């Protein structure tokens, strides 16, 4: 199974660009809602973490079929949102991953790769 989630995370707004970050959060949420309504993604969840001393303060977890997520991340709109985020957020990260049955499949591959 291919990656069925996208982690779109960030550390914090760059100083002086907090208003841009707030506006973009709303725009990106609207964009993902439109993608969900169109059937391009199964759903998404914004997560804001409590202060933790780490490098991630929030993220969107975006769920979908592997092929549709690949199409999403290669679209001009997605690339525009990522580029925009990089201009006002510190620590922008976009990472593909697996959930559900994909975790078991990946763990089986990992377990079989361990030298015996």
Helices and strands as residue ranges (DSSP letters): E 5-10, E 12-13, H 18-37, E 43-48, E 58-63, H 66-73, H 76-88, E 89-90, E 93-97, H 101-113
